[in-house]
Amino acid sequence: MRVRSLLGIATLLLFLHQPMWLQAAETNCMQLTDPSQADECFSNMRRKWQEADAQRRAEAKRRAAANNQTNCMELSDGNQLMGCFWNNIQKLKEENKRLQADVANLPSLQRKVDDLATENERLLTKINKLEKRTGVLVLSIDHAHGSLGEYFNFYISKVDSILGSANWHNNKFIIRNNRSGEQGQAVLFRGSNGGSIGDGHGRWDGKASNSNSSWKIGDLITIIRPVK
């Protein structure tokens, strides 16, 4: 009866001790107002707990094997049983302190991740604005002789502004369709030649020019460089 009572006390102490660091970890996640961030936080915490538990179990096995540690449940003497459990509790306290330190570092790591995400969005916004200032907007994709989507039509004034010159009729350039990511050599013309909207037009030079539906209204073209 005495052994059972001591075992119950030791089990209660282990139960009361463990939630201290678990609750501390959960509190950090509960402070997040964004549901997706909170979910990601809890997922990271669960993974961290699982990894820590696996490491603790492996370390316990290693120490038991190295020190030939006695299983507390094999002890019949009450005092020895209590002492054995208290030793294990102290070891768990040390392990929990280490885990609490790891958990304490998680908010700073999360802030770094958030800062990087914010910086990435800022750079993408800057790139998009730059492309809009230096890009040629496709206004229509019809032509007097070509198939729909084979040619792209635009305002001549935009190309004049980008190139700093009006002397580019029938010249070849390396361009990129920002929507599709397709890049290659194209020919630009000062004239609509059947285009419904825009006073200039262009097409891919070579085999790509035979590709139907290559262009769509609203595409943004980046003129990379002239072909010499």
C-alpha positions in Angstrom: 0.0 0.0 0.0 2.8 2.4 0.8 4.5 1.7 -2.5 1.3 2.5 -4.4 0.9 5.7 -2.5 4.4 6.8 -3.2 4.0 5.9 -6.9 0.8 8.0 -7.1 2.6 11.0 -5.6 5.4 10.7 -8.0 3.1 10.3 -11.0 1.1 13.4 -9.9 4.3 15.4 -9.6 5.3 14.5 -13.2 1.8 15.4 -14.4 1.8 18.8 -12.7 5.3 19.6 -13.9 5.0 18.9 -17.6 2.3 21.5 -18.6 4.4 24.4 -17.4 6.4 24.6 -20.6 3.6 23.3 -22.8 1.3 26.1 -21.7 4.1 28.7 -22.1 4.6 27.5 -25.7 0.9 27.6 -26.5 0.5 31.1 -25.1 2.8 32.5 -27.7 0.7 31.0 -30.5 -2.5 32.2 -28.9 -1.3 35.7 -29.2 -1.3 35.6 -33.0 -4.4 37.1 -34.6 -3.9 35.7 -38.1 -5.5 32.2 -38.2 -3.0 31.0 -40.8 0.0 32.2 -38.7 -1.5 30.7 -35.5 -2.1 27.3 -37.3 1.5 27.4 -38.6 2.8 28.3 -35.1 0.9 25.4 -33.5 2.2 23.0 -36.2 5.8 24.2 -35.5 5.2 23.7 -31.8 3.9 20.2 -32.2 6.8 19.3 -34.4 9.2 20.8 -31.9 7.6 18.9 -29.0 7.7 15.6 -31.0 11.4 16.2 -31.8 12.2 17.1 -28.2 10.3 14.0 -26.9 12.1 11.8 -29.3 15.5 13.3 -28.3 14.6 13.0 -24.6 13.7 9.3 -25.0 16.8 8.6 -27.0 18.9 10.4 -24.4 17.2 8.5 -21.5 17.9 5.2 -23.2 21.5 6.2 -23.7 22.0 7.3 -20.2 20.3 4.2 -18.8 22.5 1.9 -20.9 25.6 3.9 -19.9 24.9 4.0 -16.2 23.1 0.7 -15.9 20.1 2.7 -14.5 17.7 0.8 -12.3 14.0 0.7 -13.3 12.1 2.5 -10.6 9.2 0.1 -10.8 11.6 -2.8 -10.0 12.4 -1.3 -6.5 10.4 -2.8 -3.7 11.7 -0.4 -1.0 9.5 2.6 -0.7 12.3 5.1 0.1 14.4 3.8 -2.8 11.4 4.1 -5.1 10.7 7.6 -4.1 14.3 8.6 -4.5 14.4 7.0 -7.9 11.4 9.0 -9.0 12.7 12.2 -7.6 16.0 11.7 -9.5 14.0 11.2 -12.7 11.9 14.3 -12.0 15.1 16.4 -11.6 16.4 15.2 -14.9 13.0 16.0 -16.5 13.2 19.5 -15.0 16.7 20.0 -16.6 15.4 18.8 -19.9 12.3 21.0 -19.7 14.5 24.1 -19.0 16.4 23.3 -22.2 13.1 22.9 -24.1 11.8 26.2 -22.6 14.9 28.0 -23.9 14.2 26.6 -27.4 10.5 27.6 -27.2 11.6 31.1 -26.0 13.6 31.5 -29.2 10.7 30.6 -31.5 9.1 34.1 -31.5 12.3 35.8 -32.6 12.6 33.2 -35.4 9.0 33.8 -36.4 9.7 37.6 -36.5 12.6 36.9 -38.8 10.5 34.8 -41.1 7.8 37.5 -41.1 10.4 40.2 -41.9 11.7 38.2 -44.8 8.2 37.7 -46.1 7.4 41.4 -45.8 10.7 42.3 -47.6 9.9 39.8 -50.4 6.4 41.4 -50.9 8.0 44.9 -51.0 10.5 43.8 -53.6 7.8 42.2 -55.7 5.7 45.3 -55.6 8.7 47.4 -56.6 9.4 45.1 -59.5 5.8 45.2 -60.7 5.8 49.0 -60.6 9.0 49.2 -62.5 7.7 46.8 -65.1 4.6 48.9 -65.6 6.6 52.0 -66.1 9.0 50.4 -68.5 6.7 47.9 -70.1 4.6 48.0 -73.3 0.9 47.2 -72.8 -0.7 45.0 -75.4 -4.0 46.8 -76.4 -5.3 44.4 -79.0 -4.1 41.2 -80.8 -5.7 41.4 -84.3 -4.0 42.1 -87.6 -4.9 42.7 -91.2 -3.3 39.4 -92.3 -2.2 37.4 -89.2 -4.1 35.1 -87.0 -5.7 36.4 -83.8 -3.0 36.4 -81.1 -0.1 36.2 -83.6 0.5 40.0 -83.4 0.4 42.5 -80.5 -0.7 46.1 -80.9 0.5 49.0 -78.7 0.9 52.8 -78.6 4.0 54.1 -80.4 4.5 56.8 -77.9 5.2 54.2 -75.2 8.0 52.6 -77.2 9.4 56.0 -78.1 9.5 56.9 -74.4 11.2 53.6 -73.4 13.8 53.7 -76.2 14.3 57.4 -76.2 14.0 57.5 -80.0 11.4 57.2 -82.7 13.8 55.6 -85.1 12.9 51.9 -84.5 10.5 50.9 -87.3 11.0 47.3 -88.5 13.8 46.9 -85.9 14.4 43.7 -83.9 14.5 43.5 -80.2 14.8 40.9 -77.5 11.6 41.1 -75.5 9.8 39.2 -72.8 6.1 38.5 -72.3 5.8 39.0 -68.5 2.6 36.9 -68.3 3.9 33.8 -69.9 7.6 34.4 -69.3 8.4 33.7 -72.9 11.4 35.6 -74.1 12.9 35.9 -77.6 13.5 38.1 -80.7 10.6 40.2 -82.0 10.1 42.8 -84.7 8.3 46.1 -83.9 6.6 48.3 -86.5 5.4 51.9 -86.4 1.9 51.4 -87.8 -1.3 49.5 -86.8 -1.7 47.5 -90.1 -5.2 46.3 -89.1 -4.9 46.4 -85.3 -8.1 47.6 -83.7 -6.5 49.4 -80.8 -3.0 51.0 -80.9 -1.0 52.7 -83.6 2.0 50.3 -83.5 2.3 46.5 -83.7 4.8 43.7 -83.4 5.3 39.9 -83.6 7.8 37.2 -82.7 10.6 36.9 -85.2 11.1 33.5 -86.7 9.2 30.3 -85.9 7.5 31.9 -82.9 5.7 34.3 -85.1 3.7 31.4 -86.5 2.3 30.5 -83.1 -1.4 31.4 -82.8 -2.8 32.8 -79.6 0.7 33.7 -78.4 -0.4 37.1 -77.2 -3.4 38.2 -75.1 -4.9 41.6 -74.5 -3.4 43.1 -71.3 0.0 41.4 -71.7 2.9 43.5 -70.5 6.0 43.4 -72.7 9.5 44.2 -71.4 11.9 45.4 -74.1 15.2 44.0 -72.9 17.6 45.2 -75.6 17.9 45.9 -79.4 19.3 43.2 -81.7 22.4 44.5 -83.4 
